[in-house]
Amino acid sequence: RKNVFIITLLLFSIGSGLSALTTTLAAFLVLRFLIGMGLGGELPVASTLVSESVPAHERGKAVVLLESFWAVGWLLSAFISYFVIPTYGWQTALLLATIPALYALYLRWGLPDS
């Protein structure tokens, strides 16, 4: 599961960065599809990893906390849309979405295999 989690995170992050550099609509749509696959694959894997690594009596709280971070991500996206895109453009906003790729490095060495 660790490797799948890292792959889905990288698929999202790298796809976002490449989307910022694309020059055709077709390439952009293909990359956005790959980004969706990364996000769709990340959700069940992250929930499973949390469920396996937390004691049973804390599991419910941990999963709810994990799922609440989606709201934090949506708020962060709204701030980026409001403050970054008007000044720096949509490409910069997509490049910011590559930052989670750095987290994948931490996960590679810091996350135990399940």
C-alpha positions in Angstrom: 0.0 0.0 0.0 2.9 2.3 0.7 4.1 2.2 -2.9 0.6 2.7 -4.3 0.1 5.7 -2.1 3.4 7.2 -3.3 2.5 6.5 -6.9 -0.9 8.1 -6.7 0.6 11.1 -5.0 3.2 11.5 -7.6 0.7 10.9 -10.4 -1.4 13.9 -9.1 1.6 16.1 -8.4 3.6 15.5 -11.6 0.4 15.6 -13.7 -0.4 19.0 -12.2 3.0 20.4 -13.0 3.0 19.0 -16.5 -0.5 20.5 -17.0 1.0 23.9 -16.4 3.4 23.4 -19.2 1.1 22.0 -21.8 0.3 23.9 -25.0 -2.6 21.9 -26.4 -6.1 21.2 -25.1 -5.7 17.5 -25.9 -2.6 17.1 -23.8 -4.2 19.2 -21.0 -7.2 16.9 -20.9 -5.1 13.7 -20.8 -3.1 15.1 -17.9 -6.2 16.2 -16.1 -7.5 12.6 -16.5 -4.3 11.3 -15.0 -4.5 13.7 -12.1 -8.0 12.4 -11.4 -6.7 8.9 -11.4 -4.1 9.9 -8.8 -6.7 11.6 -6.6 -9.1 8.7 -7.0 -6.5 6.2 -6.1 -5.1 8.1 -3.1 -8.3 8.3 -1.1 -8.9 4.6 -0.4 -5.2 3.8 0.0 -4.7 6.7 2.5 -7.8 5.6 4.5 -6.5 2.0 4.6 -3.1 3.1 5.7 -4.5 5.2 8.5 -6.9 2.4 9.6 -4.1 -0.1 9.8 -1.7 2.1 11.7 -4.0 3.4 14.4 -5.2 1.4 17.4 -8.8 0.3 17.1 -10.2 2.6 19.8 -8.7 5.6 17.9 -9.4 4.5 14.4 -12.7 6.3 13.9 -11.3 9.7 15.0 -8.2 9.2 12.8 -10.2 8.4 9.7 -12.5 11.4 10.3 -9.5 13.7 10.8 -8.0 12.4 7.6 -11.2 13.0 5.6 -11.6 16.5 7.1 -8.3 17.4 5.4 -10.2 17.3 2.1 -12.0 20.5 3.3 -8.6 22.1 4.1 -7.5 21.3 0.6 -10.6 22.8 -0.9 -10.1 26.0 1.1 -6.4 26.2 0.1 -7.4 25.7 -3.5 -9.9 28.6 -3.2 -7.2 30.9 -1.8 -4.9 30.0 -4.6 -7.6 30.6 -7.1 -8.4 34.0 -5.6 -4.9 35.3 -4.8 -2.5 33.5 -7.2 -4.4 33.1 -10.5 -5.3 36.8 -11.0 -1.7 37.9 -10.4 0.4 35.0 -11.6 -1.8 33.0 -13.9 -3.3 29.5 -13.9 0.0 27.9 -14.8 1.5 29.0 -11.5 -1.4 27.6 -9.6 -0.9 24.3 -11.3 2.8 24.4 -10.5 2.0 24.9 -6.8 0.1 21.6 -7.0 3.5 19.8 -7.5 4.5 20.5 -3.9 2.9 17.3 -2.6 5.6 15.4 -4.6 8.1 16.5 -2.0 5.9 14.8 0.6 6.3 11.6 -1.4 10.0 11.7 -0.6 9.3 11.7 3.1 6.8 8.9 2.7 9.3 6.8 0.8 11.7 6.8 3.7 9.4 7.6 6.7 6.2 5.5 6.2 6.4 1.9 7.3 5.2 -0.8 4.9 1.8 -2.3 5.8 
